């Protein structure tokens, strides 16, 4: 292993997986997660090599999942991460720790973060789905899926889908639940602030849909 830190070595390898990823989960998303992890780790004594290597690698399977080639980008990404890390002087303990972070970051799977680094990555990833950025990503992703922005005839209590049949219902089904899923105090504080912004936006959206000022 050279004097360069492992996250710096891994970064270009990770970025190469994002050539055709849709905007809601593109490389800019990964960079924002890294920025959020920088903020979160200031209040914790985490292993930053593990954390930031996992940050760069956590979504490398996203394009394959979007194309229908794999079912779970987190599981595939963890295995691909092992192949990448095997090329460097990385211990088995470190590889397994990084893989755990990648597997546990996904909101919809059943892998509970067991380490501080996994909790920090999960919080950083979830924070990017909240606030102004989260609003933009939600509508962007709904566009990718061809979903309706909002259907007044499909209120949330009549929407039987898991994640919401419209962009606005997705806020109710997933986005507004994210603060409950935060693992760190600082992540929870930031999530609550971003959630308040989302709720303010949703209230104004509903007023404008109704023709109000």
Secondary structure, 3 states (H helix, E strand, C coil): CCCCCHHHHHHHHHHHHHCCCCHHHCHHHHHHHHHHHHHHHCCCCCCHHHHHHHHHHCCCCHHHHHCCCCCCHHHHHHHHHHHHHCCCCCCHHHHHHHHHHHHHCCCCCCCCCCCHHHHHHHHHHHHCCCHHHHHHHHHHHHHHHCCECCCCCCCHHHCCCCCCCEHHHHHHHCHHHHHHHCCCHHHHHHHHHHHHHHHHHHHHHHHHHCCCC
